[in-house]
Amino acid sequence: MNCSGGWVQTPNMDRIAEKGIRFTNCITNSPVCIPARLSLATGLYPHNTGVWTNQQSQMSENQPTWMQLVRSAGYRTSLFGKTHLHPHIGDLRDREFLMKTYGLDDVDEIGGPRASQHVLSHMTAWWQDEGVWDDYKEDYRNRYENKAHIARPSILGLNYYADVYVGQRAKSYIENYDLNEPWCCW
């Protein structure tokens, strides 16, 4: 970013940085997704969680997390969206037990854009019910399979975007939650 001394002109990011907070001394514990996110969840380095890759790696169910601490302090803990605390394969709904073990009471996990073409979740089940999932999978294949990346609009309508889905699920949860009870959402 130009505002951090970089030579590339980044006027839009510079405006966001000017009005927000810039973390100038932060690093990630790993350049790989699952190990980095597990470090965030546990406060441990990847070599202490035993997870070094995104493939076929899973942290021990006995490993303490900050979500467990928050829950033990009397908070209800919820997750809406992508955590990537485990490999995104098969049906994410079948891994909700693992997320609960990690300290999350309510789970509505989704895969990322690439994973959502073959990984099942509450969101892809909704897409299937709405008749848009097959179109999404076909569009994704046509967009990226042995082709150069070309930016173009999604085949999905705005209300089917993953970000909108996550926001709507959290909004619905909040609207039905007893606001007198402590709550923490990831």
C-alpha positions, 0 to 999 in steps of 0.5 A: 500500500502506498500509505505504508511506503510502497511504490504502487499507487493504491488510492482506494486502500489508502482512503480505507486505511486513513479512516480505519486502523492499520496493523503495522506490526502484525505477521501470520504464524503461517502462510498456509490457511488452516495452520494460520487459522488454528494458530489464531484459534489456539494461540499456538504455533503450527508445529504445536497444533500438529497441522502444517498443511491444508490437506488431510490435517486436523488438530486434536479435538483435545486442543484448547481454543479461545472459543472454549474459554469464551464458552466456559465464561458463560457466552454462547458461541456461534460461527457463520461463514468460513473458518477453514479450521479443518480440510473442506471436504465432503459435507461440512455439516458432518464436521459440526461435531468437531467445531462444537468440540473446538468451542462453537455452539452454533455452526453454519460453516461454508466453504470458499468459492472453489470449495463450494463447487464440491463441498456441501454445506447449509449454503449449498443445500439452500442453493440446491433447493433454489436451483442455482447450485448446478449453475454455480458449479458449471460457471465455476468450471467454465471460469477456471478450468484450464483458463486464464483468470478473467474477471466477470460478474457471477452467475449468482444473483446478489442474494445468493453470494456467500457474503450475503448468505453469511450476513443474513444467517447472522442477522436472523440469528441475532433477531431471534437471540435473547440479547440479555444472554452473552454471545460471541460470534466468529 
